[in-house]
Amino acid sequence: MLKHAIDAALETSVVGSFTKIGLEARRRLYRWQDLGELRIDGKTVVITGGNSGLGLVTAKALARAGAAVRIVARDAERGQRASEEISAAGGPQAGLYLADLSSLDDVRRLSGEIREREQRLDVLVHNAGALLPERRESADGHEMTFATMVLGPFLLTEELVPLLRSTPDGARVLFVASGGMYTQSLDVDGLEMGPDDYSGTKSYARAKRAQVVLAEEWAKRLRDDGIVVHAMHPGWADTPGLETGLPGFRTLLGPVLRSPDEGADTIVWLAAAEEPGRVTGKFWLDRAPRSTSKLLPSGATPKERARLWELCERLTGT
């Protein structure tokens, strides 16, 4: 069909696909359902990094859709301010969990609190992350990007599987990745960059590549438990993280960057719409599954997938 041909043509151009140009074209081509029409009343959603950027926008949208939203934040003051903002958007009172996702002990404590306080967990959104120009280490001695975006989400998912599994009518786990992962193939040995070769952009992209591969692996393992797992990337959205992490990039592409609402659109849709619940293990942009390879091969061979999983299990003690 013509609309699929146009979409495919957009996909061949990074700028055409990742900016608001691609989003607006696809919105019109496919006549997207308004997110305001989606309802998930009675469902519980946990969003890491839900106090700012795409996480906050997602939290507000899902609260308006009737979900009981709980955000995970590191800073108590910023987290409380965000939870009040989410509650004001409509829906049930928002909840707040405080945790540093780069700390394995903190993730274990967080998962314990969630299991104790929540009766169900319908959607878990792994959104937390940051692009760090200078190398830092976590409390456990791991490079901070790797700790926050790979080990933390892996352990949190593992710890919350029993609650996800027991949730009536199935559950969803979503990883908010980045188009930057297309610049890096999966390199298990290079995931945790050392002081001599550290690059903030490479570390971030490698972690996002690992997230996408892990999402695919989780999907295989949890398929029979009624748990759907997807990864997505929001395109190039104008967020606080982009402003601090890539200010030059933001200045260059400012006029065509997606708004935070546009960047969060597919996250909200994956969490609340019926269609993505019928499949699992996909990588999405603009409400459609996309290839995980573009600029380079994914590098996700069966051997490397197994090595990544084994590394995460070993380092998290799961």
N, C-alpha and C positions, 0 to 999 in steps of 0.2 A: 504494500500500500504506500501511497505517496507520503503520508505522515511518517512512516517508519524510515523511508528513504531520507527524508529531511533530518530526522533525528540522528540517523547514522552519519550523515554529512556533518552535523554539528559535532558529533563525537570524535571525528577525525581532527578537529581543531581544539587544542587545549583552551585557548582564549574563548572561542565560540561556545564551548561546552561548559566551562567552569564559571564563567561570569554570569551576570544577570541576563545577558543576551540569550544564553542557552536556556535558562530557567523560563524566561518570558515566552520564548518560542515554544517550548514543550508544554507550558501551561495552556497555551492557545491550541496547539495541535491536538492535545489529548483531552481538552476541556476538563481539567482537573476538578474534582469535587472540592468544594469549599471546606477547609478544615473546621470551620465553625459548625458544620453539620454532623461531625463525628461525636459520638457519645460513648464514654466508657465509665458510666456511673458505677460506683461500688468497687472499682478496681484500685489497687495500690501500686504506685510507681515510685521507684527509687532512682534518683539521678545524681551521679557523682559530678562534682563541679557545677552544681546547679545554682550557684550564687551569682553568676555573671555570664555574659556572652550567650552563646547558643544554649547552654544549659538552663539559664534563667528564662530565656524565651520559650524553650521547650516546656519547662515547668509551668509557666503561666498558661500556655495553650492547653496542656493536658488537665490543668486545674479547671479551666473553663469548660472542658469536655466532661467534667464530673469526677475526675480521678482524685483519690487521696494521694497527694504528692508529698514525698519526703526527699529533701535534698541533702547531699553530703558536702560539707565545706570544712576547710581547715581553720578559718578565722571565725570566732564566735560572733563578733559584732557584725561582720559582713554577712554571715550566714543568717543571723536573726533578722537583719534588715531585708534580706532577700526573701525569707520565708513570709514576712509580713506583706511584702509586695505581691507574692504569689497568692496569698490568702485573699488579698484585696481584689485579685483578678476574677474571683468567683470560685465556686466549688467548695469542697470541704476544707477545713483548716489545714494548712500545710505544716509539715513536720520538719525538724532539723536534726541531723546527726553530725557530730564533729569528729573528724578523723584526718590524719595525714596518710594518704594512700601510698606514699613511698615507704612507709614503715610497716613491716609485716606484722609486728605486734599490734599496731594500731588497727590494721585491717582485720585481724582476728578478733579484737575487741569490738570493732564496728559490726562485724557479721554476727557476733553473739548478741549484741544489742538489738539488731534488726530481727533476729530469730525470736528473741524474747518478747519484743514489743508488737510485732506484726503478725496478724493471723493469716495473711496471704501476701504473695508478691507476684503481681501479674506482669510487671515490666521492670527490668533492670537495665538502666542506660549507663554505659561506661563512657562518660564524656570528659572527665577530668584530664588535664594535661597542659603542658606549657613548653614553649620553645626556649631553651636556656642558652644564651650566647656563650656563657662560661661554664666549664665543667664543675659540677658539684656532686657530692656523695650523700646518700641517704644514711639514716641512723644505722642501717645494716651494712654499710660499706659498699653499696652498689651505686653505679652511676645513676644520677637522679632521674633522668628521662626514662631510662630502662626500668628503674624501680617503680616509678609512678604510672607508666603507661603499659607496661608488660606484666611485671610481677604482681603489682597490686591488683589489677583487674583479674588476673588469673586466679589468685588466691581468693578474692572476694566471690567470684563466680563459683569456685569449688565449694566454698563454705556455705553458700546460699542455695546450692542445688536441692537439698532436702525441702526447703521452703518453696522453691519454685515448683518442684515436682508435686508437692501436696496441694498446690493452688488449683481450685476447680476450673475446668474449661481451658486448661493449658496456660503457659506463660511464655514470655518473650525476653530474650537478652539481646541488647543492641550495643554495638561498638561504633562510636563516632570516630572514624578514621580521618584520613586527609588525602587529597589528590597528590600531595607531596610524596606519598609512598610509591608512586609510579617511577620516581627517580632512583629507587633503590630496589635491588633484588633481595630476596631473603638471604641473609648471611648470619647464621647462628653464631659463628665465632666472632663476628664484628658487631654484634648487637650492643655489647657493653663497651663503649669506646673509652680508651685510656687517655691519660693527660697529654701524651705526645701527639696523638692524631685526632683529638676531639674537634668535632664540628657540630654546632648546635643544630643546623639545618639537616645535616646527615643523620645525626642521632635521632632527631624527631621523625624523619622520614622512615628510618629503619624500624623504629618502634611502631609506627603506624602500619608498616608492612607486616610486622609480626602480629599485630592485633587482627588484621584481616585473615591471616593464615590460622590463627588460634580460633577465630570465630567459625571458620569452616570446620575445624577439628571438633570444636564443641558441638556444632550442629550434628555431626555424625554420631557423636557419643550420646547426645541427649534426644535424638530423634524419637526413640521409642518411649521416652518419658513425657511426651506431649509438650516439650519445651522447644520453641522455635528460636534460632539464633541467626542474626544477620549483622553485617557490617555495612557502613555507608560512608560516603564523604559528602560534605555540604557544599562543595564548590568553593570558590574564593569569596568568603564573606567578611565584611568589615566588622571585626570584633576587637575587644580590648587586647586579646592575645596577639592578633595580627599587628596592632598598633605598636605594641612593645617588642614583639619578636622580629618583625620584618617591616620596619617603618619605611624604608626605601621602596619596597614592593607596594606598600599601601599607597604611597604618594604617586607612584607611577600609574597604578591601575585604579585609583580612587573612583573615577566616574563610572566605571563598569563593575565595581565590586558589588556583590549581593548584600542586601541589608541583613541584619541578624535574623529577622523574621523569615526572609527568603532562604537563608542558610539552614534554618531549623525546620523548614517545611517537611523535608523527607523524614527527619527524626520523628516528628509528631505523627506523620502519616504511618510510619512503620509501627509506632506504638499503639495506634488507635484504629486503623482501618482494617477491614476484613481480609483484603487481598493478600497482604504479606504474611498473614497467618496460615495460608494454605501451602506455603513452601518454606524451606529452611536452607541456611548456608549460602545465601546470596550476598553480593556486594552491590549496593544501590547508589544511584545518583538521580535526582529528580524523578523519584517514584518508579524507577525502572532498573532492573538488574543490568550491571555493566561488567565488562571484562576487567580482570584484576591485572592485566598486562597492557601497557601502552608504550612507554618509551624503552623499557627493558623487559626481558623475561622475568617472570615472577620469582624464579629460583626455588619455588615451593615444590621440590621433588618429594616423593614419598620418604626418602632418607632424611632430607632436611626437615620435613614436617615432624618426623619422629624425634629427631634430635632437639628441635625446639620444644616439643612437649616434655621430653625427658629433662631438659634444662630447667624448665619452669617448675616441674614437679620437684626436682632436686633442690633448687634454690628456695622454694617456698615450703618444703617439708611436707608436701601433700602426698 
